[in-house]
Amino acid sequence: MPTTDYYDLLGVTRDASPDDIKRAYRKLARTHHPDVAQDKANAEHHFKEINEAYEVLSDPRKRAQYDRFGVAGAPGSGADFGFGGFGPQGFGDIFDMFFGEARGQQQRRNGPQRGSDLRYDLEITLDEAFAGTTKEISFSHLAQCETCKGAGAAPGSLIVPCERCGGSGIMRTVRQTPLGQFATQSTCASCGGEGNVITNPCETCGGRGRHEIERKLTVKVPAGVDDGSRIRIGGNGEAGIRGGPAGDLSVYLNIARHPLFRRDGLDTYVDIPLSFPQATLGTTIEVPSLEGPLELTIPAATQTGTILRMRGRGMPSVRGSQRGDHHVGVHIVVPTKMNKRQREALEEYARAGGDVVEEKSFMDRVKDAFRPE
């Protein structure tokens, strides 16, 4: 009868999934294995408890019986709480659990590897985003060495398998412990995990197969792009390793603030001033837009703050023929200076409308009399 709760021992809840239990076990086993722990006496006992808990909770039948009876099986079921399943062959399973994935990674590491992706931030104006543009950019990246064609060895020299690891790139050590065999592996120090040894490194790249160069590239920016848009240029990132494909270059667009126009999606906005007579009587004026001056009719009695919409005069869409709208905000400008005739006409207009007009003082009338027309 176990005296320790197996779930508490592995640090998982009772509704933990099999994957959660496996991850918890692997983490604890790495920490408390006698070969790596400093307190080997206590580590051996704790390691045995961890394996015992995992043996039960990783088996659906034993786990169900443990959840029901508190033991791996009902009386007389023949369930074994011992450590018989972890003999030399059982520890082979532990080794595969710990290092099987690492072996696969090592094999992939020795094969062709894709180059890294690169990012380039490009700033353009709103006018360029509206019409589209072509930009030449310059950036540094790792390119395949032309001298050795990416092999890392000087032309004519040999690349031979590492004698220490036999070309695998890893060193495996099997140790006999009181609990059975336990295997560990590490990166080969002679070849650095590559599996091969270059007898005569390339002078251009120093044996790396790649070297940094400055490159220029022409980027076509389509009309209608927005701030934060990405242009992906395949195969223009870092060069691959051991014949692997090159990465990609992603150009991210930043649109500079425009002194006149604002943008919201495909719509554009601009503010224009109107005189009082224009807003009152109505008129036709030219308003600025990203495609040039546009003719706009101002209705009579237009109020300040009114926004007039010009359909289909905004930004184009990069995905089709659709265009946004151009919005014109109207602001009525009050004159700061008027001549005598203008003032008299405006006062007469006010009186005709029933507005109260402030009478001039004697000194104001004197000033008006001597003010030139």
Rosetta blueprint (number, residue, H / E / L):
1 M L
2 P L
3 T L
4 T L
5 D L
6 Y H
7 Y H
8 D H
9 L H
10 L H
11 G L
12 V L
13 T L
14 R L
15 D L
16 A L
17 S L
18 P H
19 D H
20 D H
21 I H
22 K H
23 R H
24 A H
25 Y H
26 R H
27 K H
28 L H
29 A H
30 R H
31 T H
32 H H
33 H L
34 P L
35 D L
36 V L
37 A L
38 Q L
39 D L
40 K H
41 A H
42 N H
43 A H
44 E H
45 H H
46 H H
47 F H
48 K H
49 E H
50 I H
51 N H
52 E H
53 A H
54 Y H
55 E H
56 V H
57 L H
58 S L
59 D L
60 P H
61 R H
62 K H
63 R H
64 A H
65 Q H
66 Y H
67 D H
68 R H
69 F H
70 G L
71 V L
72 A L
73 G L
74 A L
75 P L
76 G L
77 S L
78 G L
79 A L
80 D L
81 F L
82 G L
83 F L
84 G H
85 G H
86 F H
87 G L
88 P H
89 Q H
90 G H
91 F H
92 G H
93 D H
94 I H
95 F H
96 D H
97 M H
98 F H
99 F H
100 G H
101 E H
102 A H
103 R H
104 G H
105 Q H
106 Q H
107 Q H
108 R H
109 R H
110 N H
111 G L
112 P L
113 Q E
114 R L
115 G L
116 S L
117 D L
118 L E
119 R E
120 Y E
121 D E
122 L E
123 E E
124 I E
125 T L
126 L H
127 D H
128 E H
129 A H
130 F H
131 A H
132 G L
133 T E
134 T E
135 K E
136 E E
137 I E
138 S E
139 F E
140 S E
141 H E
142 L E
143 A E
144 Q E
145 C L
146 E L
147 T L
148 C L
149 K L
150 G L
151 A L
152 G L
153 A E
154 A L
155 P L
156 G L
157 S L
158 L L
159 I E
160 V E
161 P E
162 C L
163 E L
164 R L
165 C L
166 G L
167 G L
168 S L
169 G L
170 I E
171 M E
172 R E
173 T E
174 V E
175 R E
176 Q E
177 T E
178 P L
179 L L
180 G E
181 Q E
182 F E
183 A E
184 T E
185 Q E
186 S E
187 T E
188 C L
189 A L
190 S L
191 C L
192 G L
193 G L
194 E L
195 G L
196 N E
197 V E
198 I E
199 T L
200 N L
201 P E
202 C L
203 E L
204 T L
205 C L
206 G L
207 G L
208 R L
209 G L
210 R E
211 H E
212 E E
213 I E
214 E E
215 R E
216 K E
217 L E
218 T E
219 V E
220 K E
221 V E
222 P L
223 A L
224 G L
225 V L
226 D L
227 D L
228 G L
229 S L
230 R E
231 I E
232 R E
233 I E
234 G L
235 G L
236 N L
237 G L
238 E L
239 A L
240 G L
241 I E
242 R L
243 G L
244 G L
245 P L
246 A L
247 G L
248 D L
249 L E
250 S E
251 V E
252 Y E
253 L E
254 N E
255 I E
256 A L
257 R L
258 H L
259 P L
260 L L
261 F L
262 R E
263 R E
264 D E
265 G L
266 L L
267 D E
268 T E
269 Y E
270 V E
271 D E
272 I E
273 P E
274 L E
275 S E
276 F H
277 P H
278 Q H
279 A H
280 T H
281 L H
282 G L
283 T E
284 T E
285 I E
286 E E
287 V E
288 P L
289 S L
290 L L
291 E L
292 G L
293 P L
294 L E
295 E E
296 L E
297 T E
298 I E
299 P L
300 A L
301 A L
302 T L
303 Q L
304 T L
305 G L
306 T L
307 I E
308 L E
309 R E
310 M E
311 R L
312 G L
313 R L
314 G L
315 M L
316 P E
317 S L
318 V L
319 R L
320 G L
321 S L
322 Q L
323 R E
324 G L
325 D L
326 H E
327 H E
328 V E
329 G E
330 V E
331 H E
332 I E
333 V E
334 V L
335 P L
336 T L
337 K L
338 M L
339 N L
340 K H
341 R H
342 Q H
343 R H
344 E H
345 A H
346 L H
347 E H
348 E H
349 Y H
350 A H
351 R H
352 A H
353 G L
354 G L
355 D L
356 V L
357 V L
358 E L
359 E L
360 K L
361 S L
362 F H
363 M H
364 D H
365 R H
366 V H
367 K H
368 D H
369 A H
370 F H
371 R L
372 P L
373 E L
